[in-house]
Amino acid sequence: MTNAHIVSLFSQFIRGFPETGDRSTPGWQSEPKLRGNMQRLLESDPEATEEFWARYFLKVLRGELGVEECGGKGYAQGHLSAYLQLTCYHVALNLSRQYSSVDVFRQLYSYQDYFQKANLLASDPVELLRNFRLELFFPIRGYAWKRLKGLVNNQIRREHPPQNWGNYSDWGLLRNTCRTELQRALEGRINQKGVNQHFLAWQCFKDIYTPKYNTGSPHLTDPNEEELQQIVQYYHQRRLALPEPGAAVNEIRIEQMLKACISAVRDWRTVSFSYPDADPNTLGLASDSGWEKISQDIYRYEPNQPLARLEQEDQNNQIDAILTAAFEQLSPHQQSLLRLWKYGLAANQQEIGQVFNVPQCNISRQLRPYKRSLLKAFAQGCRESFDIELSNEVIAQLDAPLEEWLENHCQKFFYSLLESILPFISAEERRILQLCYCQNWSTEQIGAELEIPVNQVAPKLTKLKQVFLTNFTINLANNLGINPDALAPIAHRIDAFVETWLHTTACPLY
């Protein structure tokens, strides 16, 4: 990462979004005083990483380091708030996608609204990061992402008590579930045949069940025996239209299917936050985390020693190397599945099954043991590299850091595929991309700056993005050993990933 990019990370703020509603083009604005101060700081330590500077400013704000070198606590807070801007933006996009299937939230909140809520919380980084453990290798940005998402989620639910999902009765929840949400909730839990049958049971329930209160009420009574019988009869009438109708059902079985739908939706809507927090009451977590136990043995240096940063980075690199080796012990096919899944392109299991032309249940079965395999290999690596013996209890508590690492690792793989395309882009084309995606200039401004006709700017941008999409798809297909046409079911995932990369990660590469 270049020093210029680090300066931008700690001195730029998102000042607005275009009226077009394109959620991938925020407008960035640099704060001159922060930029000048950050440039001065980098001259004193040009090799320092972004994580080092984020931790440095947090230490200043906590009073663990003097304020003279960084210019004062005001500068430290400004730098850290700027650093969290991109995290707020990613949280906003994630929540926008998460709630896209809930009608009331889709109507009330845009991704800009989610961003404003996250940004307000990030404006006080000391409070936001109050329980962040500096002795752990977990990155500040990863911790902030999980904390911000949890806090904004809680705000949304407090603002809309009728949509407080935890207060729904089972049948009230089922009545207030939409088609898309239920399908997504069921995917990955059962095979496609089962999804179709459960979905039909839910449709019959919605058509037959007559609530005794307002249909929007969160508290609905159980369907009575007569209603269950009617649902069964209606199900039998409609099940023959399914690709695989399955066996006939009775009242007990139909109720089991409906309760399975309820359980799936509750799990789908559950927001979990797992991080080794110092204050177990803040987020309702146990503070005795596996990472903490590992770190107690790994981190034996004083944080203010001259070599502390180098020692910390070396330990982080060793942990990353252990996890990378563990990942590579998985079969090539399983590695590909994880990269396409939620950790990389965010494809669901049904879409991945379509890519490889296999049933969804096969994908689910192949993904199931991945975490156990990685944790087992990680425990072995800790024993060999750090002489630390991890108990089963400790290993079971490593889910959150492992999920964070997997996301970073899988996305880096795709970044490398995209970066390999850059050498084939001319200097003028890179400048067009930079002005559009990084500086959010209009086509008129880009045309004037580069002295090209305005009506040629948009076609050039469209062509350039298509170059990335086409080559990325080909590179990915070659890596997976499949025909590029087989990636058609996840074309929208590829498009979204490339768009986000152009706006964020790709900027310093131009």
C-alpha positions as CSV (number, residue, x, y, z in Angstrom):
1,M,0.0,0.0,0.0
2,T,1.4,3.4,-1.0
3,N,2.0,6.3,1.4
4,A,-0.4,8.4,-0.7
5,H,-3.2,5.9,-0.1
6,I,-2.5,5.9,3.7
7,V,-2.7,9.7,3.7
8,S,-6.0,9.5,1.9
9,L,-7.4,6.8,4.3
10,F,-6.7,9.1,7.3
11,S,-7.7,12.4,5.9
12,Q,-10.7,11.9,3.5
13,F,-14.4,11.9,4.4
14,I,-17.5,10.9,2.5
15,R,-19.4,14.2,1.9
16,G,-22.4,13.1,-0.1
17,F,-23.9,10.7,-2.6
18,P,-25.1,11.3,-6.1
19,E,-28.8,11.9,-6.7
20,T,-28.9,9.0,-9.1
21,G,-29.1,6.6,-6.2
22,D,-26.1,4.6,-7.4
23,R,-25.0,3.2,-4.2
24,S,-21.4,2.6,-5.3
25,T,-20.3,6.2,-5.9
26,P,-19.9,8.2,-2.8
27,G,-18.2,11.6,-3.0
28,W,-15.0,11.9,-1.1
29,Q,-13.5,15.2,0.2
30,S,-10.0,15.6,1.7
31,E,-9.6,17.7,4.9
32,P,-6.4,19.8,4.2
33,K,-5.2,20.0,7.8
34,L,-5.5,16.3,8.4
35,R,-3.8,15.6,5.0
36,G,-0.9,17.8,5.9
37,N,-0.5,16.3,9.4
38,M,-0.7,12.8,8.0
39,Q,2.0,13.5,5.4
40,R,4.2,14.9,8.2
41,L,3.7,11.8,10.3
42,L,4.5,9.5,7.4
43,E,7.8,11.2,6.8
44,S,8.8,10.1,10.4
45,D,7.9,6.5,9.7
46,P,7.3,5.8,6.0
47,E,7.2,2.0,6.5
48,A,4.3,2.0,9.0
49,T,1.1,0.2,7.9
50,E,-2.5,1.6,8.1
51,E,-3.2,-0.8,11.1
52,F,-0.2,0.7,12.9
53,W,-1.5,4.2,12.5
54,A,-5.0,3.3,13.5
55,R,-3.7,1.7,16.7
56,Y,-1.4,4.7,17.2
57,F,-4.2,7.2,17.1
58,L,-6.4,5.1,19.4
59,K,-3.5,4.9,21.9
60,V,-3.2,8.7,21.8
61,L,-6.9,9.1,22.4
62,R,-6.8,6.7,25.3
63,G,-3.9,8.6,26.9
64,E,-1.5,5.8,26.4
65,L,0.8,7.9,24.2
66,G,1.8,11.6,24.2
67,V,-0.1,14.0,21.9
68,E,2.8,16.1,20.9
69,E,4.0,14.1,17.9
70,C,0.6,13.6,16.3
71,G,-0.5,17.3,16.8
72,G,-3.0,16.7,19.6
73,K,-6.0,14.6,20.4
74,G,-8.1,16.6,17.9
75,Y,-6.0,15.4,15.1
76,A,-5.9,11.9,16.4
77,Q,-9.7,11.8,16.5
78,G,-10.0,13.3,13.1
79,H,-7.6,10.8,11.6
80,L,-9.3,7.8,13.2
81,S,-12.8,9.0,12.2
82,A,-11.6,9.5,8.6
83,Y,-10.1,5.9,8.7
84,L,-13.5,4.5,9.7
85,Q,-15.4,6.2,6.8
86,L,-14.9,3.3,4.4
87,T,-16.0,0.9,7.1
88,C,-19.3,2.9,7.6
89,Y,-19.9,2.8,3.9
90,H,-19.4,-1.0,3.7
91,V,-21.7,-1.4,6.7
92,A,-24.3,0.7,4.9
93,L,-24.1,-1.5,1.8
94,N,-24.3,-4.6,3.8
95,L,-27.4,-3.5,5.8
96,S,-29.1,-2.3,2.7
97,R,-28.7,-5.8,1.2
98,Q,-29.6,-7.5,4.4
99,Y,-32.9,-5.6,4.7
100,S,-33.7,-5.5,1.0
101,S,-36.3,-8.4,1.4
102,V,-38.1,-6.6,4.3
103,D,-40.7,-4.2,2.7
104,V,-41.0,-1.7,5.5
105,F,-37.2,-1.2,5.8
106,R,-36.7,-1.1,2.1
107,Q,-39.3,1.7,1.9
108,L,-38.0,3.7,4.9
109,Y,-34.2,3.4,4.6
110,S,-31.8,3.9,1.8
111,Y,-28.2,2.9,2.1
112,Q,-27.4,6.6,2.7
113,D,-29.6,6.4,5.8
114,Y,-27.6,3.5,7.1
115,F,-24.4,5.3,6.3
116,Q,-25.4,8.4,8.3
117,K,-26.3,6.2,11.3
118,A,-22.9,4.4,11.2
119,N,-21.0,7.7,10.5
120,L,-22.5,9.3,13.6
121,L,-21.3,6.4,15.7
122,A,-17.9,6.5,14.1
123,S,-17.5,10.3,14.8
124,D,-16.7,9.3,18.4
125,P,-14.1,6.6,17.8
126,V,-13.1,6.4,21.5
127,E,-16.5,5.3,22.5
128,L,-17.0,3.0,19.4
129,L,-13.6,1.3,20.1
130,R,-13.9,1.5,23.9
131,N,-13.6,-2.3,24.3
132,F,-11.1,-2.9,21.5
133,R,-8.2,-5.0,22.8
134,L,-4.9,-3.5,21.5
135,E,-3.0,-6.6,22.5
136,L,-4.9,-8.8,20.0
137,F,-4.1,-9.1,16.4
138,F,-7.7,-8.6,15.3
139,P,-7.7,-5.5,13.0
140,I,-9.4,-2.3,14.1
141,R,-11.4,-2.0,10.9
142,G,-12.7,-5.6,11.3
143,Y,-13.8,-4.9,14.9
144,A,-15.4,-1.6,13.9
145,W,-17.3,-3.2,11.1
146,K,-18.9,-5.8,13.4
147,R,-19.6,-3.3,16.2
148,L,-21.1,-0.7,13.8
149,K,-23.3,-3.2,12.2
150,G,-24.6,-4.4,15.5
151,L,-25.2,-0.9,16.8
152,V,-27.1,0.3,13.7
153,N,-29.2,-2.9,13.7
154,N,-30.2,-2.1,17.3
155,Q,-31.1,1.5,16.4
156,I,-33.3,0.4,13.5
157,R,-35.1,-2.1,15.7
158,R,-35.6,0.4,18.5
159,E,-37.0,2.9,16.0
160,H,-39.6,0.4,14.8
161,P,-41.0,-1.6,17.6
162,P,-43.7,-3.3,15.4
163,Q,-40.8,-4.7,13.4
164,N,-38.9,-5.8,16.5
165,W,-38.5,-9.4,15.3
166,G,-37.6,-10.8,18.7
167,N,-41.2,-9.8,19.9
168,Y,-43.0,-11.7,17.1
169,S,-44.9,-14.8,18.0
170,D,-44.1,-17.7,15.8
171,W,-47.2,-17.3,13.7
172,G,-46.9,-13.5,13.6
173,L,-43.4,-13.9,12.3
174,L,-44.6,-16.3,9.6
175,R,-47.4,-14.0,8.5
176,N,-44.9,-11.0,8.2
177,T,-42.3,-12.9,6.2
178,C,-42.0,-12.1,2.5
179,R,-41.4,-14.7,-0.3
180,T,-37.8,-13.6,-1.0
181,E,-36.8,-13.7,2.7
182,L,-38.2,-17.1,3.3
183,Q,-36.5,-18.6,0.3
184,R,-33.2,-17.1,1.3
185,A,-33.7,-18.4,4.9
186,L,-34.4,-21.9,3.8
187,E,-31.5,-22.1,1.3
188,G,-28.6,-23.9,2.8
189,R,-30.6,-25.6,5.5
190,I,-32.4,-28.2,3.4
191,N,-32.2,-29.4,-0.2
192,Q,-34.0,-27.7,-3.1
193,K,-36.8,-30.3,-3.0
194,G,-37.4,-29.6,0.6
195,V,-37.3,-25.8,0.0
196,N,-40.1,-26.1,-2.6
197,Q,-42.2,-28.2,-0.3
198,H,-41.7,-25.9,2.8
199,F,-42.3,-22.8,0.7
200,L,-45.6,-24.3,-0.6
201,A,-46.6,-25.1,3.0
202,W,-46.0,-21.4,3.9
203,Q,-48.1,-20.2,0.9
204,C,-51.0,-22.5,2.0
205,F,-50.7,-21.2,5.5
206,K,-50.8,-17.6,4.3
207,D,-53.9,-18.3,2.2
208,I,-55.9,-20.3,4.7
209,Y,-54.9,-18.9,8.2
210,T,-57.2,-16.1,9.3
211,P,-55.6,-14.1,12.1
212,K,-57.8,-12.9,14.9
213,Y,-56.0,-9.6,15.0
214,N,-54.7,-7.1,12.4
215,T,-52.6,-9.0,9.9
216,G,-49.7,-6.8,10.8
217,S,-49.8,-7.7,14.4
218,P,-46.7,-9.4,15.8
219,H,-48.7,-11.5,18.3
220,L,-50.9,-14.1,16.5
221,T,-52.3,-17.2,18.1
222,D,-51.6,-20.7,16.8
223,P,-53.7,-22.0,13.9
224,N,-56.5,-24.3,15.3
225,E,-57.1,-27.9,14.2
226,E,-59.6,-27.0,11.6
227,E,-57.2,-24.5,10.0
228,L,-54.4,-27.0,10.0
229,Q,-56.7,-29.5,8.2
230,Q,-57.6,-26.9,5.6
231,I,-53.9,-26.1,5.1
232,V,-53.2,-29.8,4.6
233,Q,-56.0,-30.2,2.0
234,Y,-54.9,-27.1,0.1
235,Y,-51.3,-28.4,0.2
236,H,-52.4,-31.7,-1.4
237,Q,-54.2,-29.8,-4.1
238,R,-51.2,-27.8,-5.0
239,R,-48.2,-30.2,-4.4
240,L,-48.7,-32.0,-7.6
241,A,-47.5,-28.9,-9.5
242,L,-44.1,-29.2,-7.7
243,P,-41.2,-30.7,-9.7
244,E,-40.9,-33.3,-6.9
245,P,-44.3,-33.4,-5.1
246,G,-43.1,-35.7,-2.3
247,A,-45.3,-37.8,0.0
248,A,-48.7,-36.8,1.3
249,V,-48.6,-34.9,4.7
250,N,-50.9,-34.8,7.7
251,E,-51.6,-32.0,10.3
252,I,-48.6,-33.0,12.4
253,R,-46.2,-32.9,9.4
254,I,-47.6,-29.6,8.0
255,E,-47.1,-28.0,11.4
256,Q,-43.5,-29.3,11.6
257,M,-42.8,-27.8,8.1
258,L,-44.2,-24.5,9.2
259,K,-42.2,-24.4,12.4
260,A,-39.1,-25.2,10.4
261,C,-39.9,-22.1,8.3
262,I,-40.2,-20.1,11.5
263,S,-36.9,-21.4,12.8
264,A,-35.2,-20.6,9.5
265,V,-36.5,-17.0,9.4
266,R,-35.5,-16.4,13.0
267,D,-32.0,-17.6,12.3
268,W,-31.9,-15.6,9.1
269,R,-32.8,-12.4,10.9
270,T,-30.5,-13.0,13.9
271,V,-27.7,-10.4,14.1
272,S,-24.7,-11.9,15.9
273,F,-21.6,-10.1,17.1
274,S,-18.7,-12.2,18.3
275,Y,-15.5,-10.5,19.4
276,P,-13.4,-10.9,22.5
277,D,-14.7,-7.8,24.3
278,A,-13.3,-6.6,27.5
279,D,-16.8,-5.7,28.8
280,P,-19.0,-8.8,28.6
281,N,-22.1,-6.7,29.5
282,T,-21.7,-4.4,26.5
283,L,-22.5,-6.9,23.8
284,G,-23.6,-9.9,25.8
285,L,-20.4,-11.9,25.1
286,A,-18.0,-13.9,27.1
287,S,-14.7,-12.0,27.4
288,D,-12.7,-15.2,27.9
289,S,-12.0,-15.6,24.2
290,G,-9.8,-18.1,22.4
291,W,-7.8,-15.3,20.7
292,E,-7.2,-13.7,24.1
293,K,-5.8,-16.9,25.4
294,I,-3.5,-17.3,22.4
295,S,-2.4,-13.7,22.6
296,Q,-1.5,-13.9,26.3
297,D,1.3,-16.2,25.2
298,I,2.1,-14.7,21.9
299,Y,2.3,-11.0,22.8
300,R,5.0,-10.6,25.5
301,Y,6.4,-7.2,24.4
302,E,5.8,-3.8,26.0
303,P,3.7,-1.7,23.5
304,N,6.0,1.4,23.8
305,Q,9.2,-0.4,23.0
306,P,10.8,0.7,19.7
307,L,10.5,-2.7,18.2
308,A,6.9,-3.3,19.4
309,R,5.3,-2.6,16.0
310,L,7.7,-4.8,14.2
311,E,7.2,-7.6,16.7
312,Q,3.4,-7.3,16.5
313,E,3.5,-7.3,12.7
314,D,5.7,-10.4,12.7
315,Q,3.3,-12.2,15.0
316,N,0.4,-11.2,12.8
317,N,2.2,-12.4,9.7
318,Q,2.9,-15.7,11.5
319,I,-0.8,-16.2,12.4
320,D,-1.7,-15.3,8.8
321,A,0.8,-17.8,7.5
322,I,-0.6,-20.5,9.7
323,L,-4.2,-19.8,8.6
324,T,-3.1,-19.6,4.9
325,A,-1.4,-23.0,5.2
326,A,-4.5,-24.4,6.9
327,F,-6.7,-23.0,4.0
328,E,-4.4,-24.6,1.5
329,Q,-4.9,-28.0,3.1
330,L,-8.5,-27.9,2.0
331,S,-9.2,-29.5,-1.3
332,P,-9.0,-27.1,-4.3
333,H,-12.7,-27.6,-4.9
334,Q,-13.5,-26.7,-1.3
335,Q,-11.3,-23.6,-1.5
336,S,-13.2,-22.5,-4.7
337,L,-16.5,-23.0,-2.9
338,L,-15.5,-20.8,0.0
339,R,-14.2,-18.1,-2.4
340,L,-17.5,-18.0,-4.3
341,W,-19.6,-18.2,-1.1
342,K,-20.1,-15.5,1.5
343,Y,-16.4,-14.9,2.1
344,G,-15.6,-13.8,-1.5
345,L,-18.3,-13.2,-4.2
346,A,-21.2,-13.6,-1.7
347,A,-22.9,-16.1,-3.9
348,N,-25.5,-18.3,-2.2
349,Q,-25.3,-22.1,-2.2
350,Q,-28.0,-22.5,-4.9
351,E,-26.1,-20.2,-7.2
352,I,-22.8,-22.1,-6.6
353,G,-24.6,-25.3,-7.3
354,Q,-25.8,-23.9,-10.7
355,V,-22.2,-22.9,-11.5
356,F,-20.9,-26.4,-11.0
357,N,-24.2,-28.0,-12.2
358,V,-24.7,-30.0,-9.0
359,P,-27.6,-30.0,-6.5
360,Q,-27.5,-27.4,-3.8
361,C,-27.5,-30.1,-1.1
362,N,-24.1,-31.3,-2.5
363,I,-22.7,-27.8,-2.1
364,S,-24.0,-27.6,1.5
365,R,-22.5,-31.0,2.3
366,Q,-19.1,-30.1,0.9
367,L,-19.0,-26.7,2.8
368,R,-20.1,-28.2,6.1
369,P,-16.8,-29.4,7.5
370,Y,-14.6,-26.5,6.3
371,K,-14.5,-24.7,9.6
372,R,-13.6,-27.8,11.6
373,S,-10.8,-28.6,9.2
374,L,-9.4,-25.0,9.4
375,L,-9.5,-24.8,13.1
376,K,-7.8,-28.2,13.5
377,A,-5.0,-27.1,11.2
378,F,-4.7,-23.8,13.0
379,A,-4.4,-25.5,16.4
380,Q,-1.6,-27.7,15.0
381,G,0.1,-24.6,13.6
382,C,-0.1,-22.8,17.0
383,R,1.4,-25.9,18.6
384,E,4.3,-26.0,16.1
385,S,5.0,-22.3,15.8
386,F,4.2,-20.9,19.2
387,D,4.3,-24.0,21.4
388,I,0.7,-23.3,22.5
389,E,-1.7,-26.2,23.1
390,L,-5.3,-25.1,22.3
391,S,-8.1,-27.0,24.1
392,N,-11.3,-27.9,22.3
393,E,-13.1,-25.3,24.4
394,V,-10.7,-22.6,23.2
395,I,-10.9,-23.7,19.6
396,A,-14.7,-23.5,19.7
397,Q,-14.5,-19.8,20.5
398,L,-12.5,-18.8,17.4
399,D,-15.4,-18.4,15.0
400,A,-15.4,-14.6,14.7
401,P,-11.7,-14.0,14.0
402,L,-11.7,-17.0,11.6
403,E,-14.7,-15.6,9.7
404,E,-12.9,-12.2,9.5
405,W,-9.7,-13.8,8.2
406,L,-11.5,-15.9,5.7
407,E,-13.3,-12.9,4.2
408,N,-10.0,-11.0,3.8
409,H,-8.2,-14.0,2.4
410,C,-10.8,-14.9,-0.1
411,Q,-11.3,-11.3,-1.3
412,K,-7.5,-10.9,-1.7
413,F,-7.6,-13.8,-4.2
414,F,-10.1,-11.9,-6.3
415,Y,-8.3,-8.7,-6.0
416,S,-5.2,-10.4,-7.4
417,L,-7.2,-11.5,-10.5
418,L,-8.4,-7.9,-11.0
419,E,-5.0,-6.3,-10.4
420,S,-3.5,-8.6,-13.1
421,I,-5.7,-6.7,-15.6
422,L,-4.4,-3.2,-14.8
423,P,-1.1,-3.5,-16.8
424,F,-3.3,-3.7,-20.0
425,I,-5.1,-0.4,-19.2
426,S,-3.5,2.7,-20.6
427,A,-2.5,5.7,-18.5
428,E,-5.4,7.8,-19.9
429,E,-7.9,5.0,-19.1
430,R,-6.6,4.7,-15.6
431,R,-7.0,8.5,-15.1
432,I,-10.6,8.3,-16.3
433,L,-11.3,5.5,-13.8
434,Q,-9.6,7.4,-11.0
435,L,-11.6,10.6,-11.7
436,C,-14.9,8.7,-11.9
437,Y,-14.6,6.1,-9.2
438,C,-12.2,7.6,-6.7
439,Q,-13.1,11.3,-7.0
440,N,-16.7,11.0,-8.2
441,W,-16.3,13.6,-11.0
442,S,-19.1,14.1,-13.5
443,T,-18.7,13.2,-17.2
444,E,-18.5,16.9,-17.9
445,Q,-15.6,17.4,-15.4
446,I,-13.7,14.4,-16.7
447,G,-14.1,15.5,-20.3
448,A,-12.8,19.0,-19.5
449,E,-9.9,17.7,-17.4
450,L,-8.7,15.2,-20.1
451,E,-9.7,17.3,-23.1
452,I,-12.0,14.7,-24.6
453,P,-15.5,15.2,-25.9
454,V,-18.1,14.8,-23.1
455,N,-20.2,12.4,-25.1
456,Q,-17.2,10.0,-25.3
457,V,-16.7,9.8,-21.5
458,A,-19.6,7.5,-20.6
459,P,-19.0,5.0,-23.4
460,K,-15.3,4.9,-22.4
461,L,-16.3,4.1,-18.8
462,T,-18.7,1.4,-19.9
463,K,-16.1,-0.1,-22.1
464,L,-13.5,0.0,-19.4
465,K,-15.7,-1.7,-16.8
466,Q,-16.6,-4.4,-19.3
467,V,-12.9,-5.0,-19.9
468,F,-12.6,-5.8,-16.1
469,L,-15.7,-7.9,-16.1
470,T,-14.8,-9.9,-19.1
471,N,-11.2,-10.6,-18.1
472,F,-12.1,-11.2,-14.5
473,T,-14.7,-13.8,-15.5
474,I,-12.2,-15.5,-17.8
475,N,-9.5,-15.6,-15.2
476,L,-11.9,-16.9,-12.6
477,A,-13.3,-19.6,-14.9
478,N,-9.7,-20.7,-15.7
479,N,-8.9,-20.9,-12.0
480,L,-12.0,-23.0,-11.4
481,G,-11.4,-25.2,-14.4
482,I,-14.8,-24.4,-16.0
483,N,-16.2,-22.7,-19.0
484,P,-16.7,-18.9,-18.5
485,D,-20.4,-19.4,-19.6
486,A,-20.9,-21.5,-16.5
487,L,-20.5,-18.4,-14.4
488,A,-23.7,-16.8,-15.8
489,P,-25.7,-17.6,-12.6
490,I,-23.4,-15.4,-10.5
491,A,-22.8,-12.7,-13.2
492,H,-24.6,-10.2,-10.9
493,R,-22.3,-11.1,-8.0
494,I,-19.2,-10.6,-10.2
495,D,-20.6,-7.2,-11.4
496,A,-21.2,-6.0,-7.8
497,F,-17.7,-7.2,-6.7
498,V,-15.9,-5.5,-9.6
499,E,-17.9,-2.3,-9.0
500,T,-17.0,-2.2,-5.3
501,W,-13.4,-2.9,-6.1
502,L,-13.2,0.0,-8.6
503,H,-14.6,2.4,-6.0
504,T,-12.5,1.2,-3.0
505,T,-9.6,-1.2,-3.2
506,A,-8.5,-0.3,-6.8
507,C,-8.1,3.4,-6.2
508,P,-4.4,3.4,-5.0
509,L,-3.5,1.1,-7.9
510,Y,-4.2,3.6,-10.5
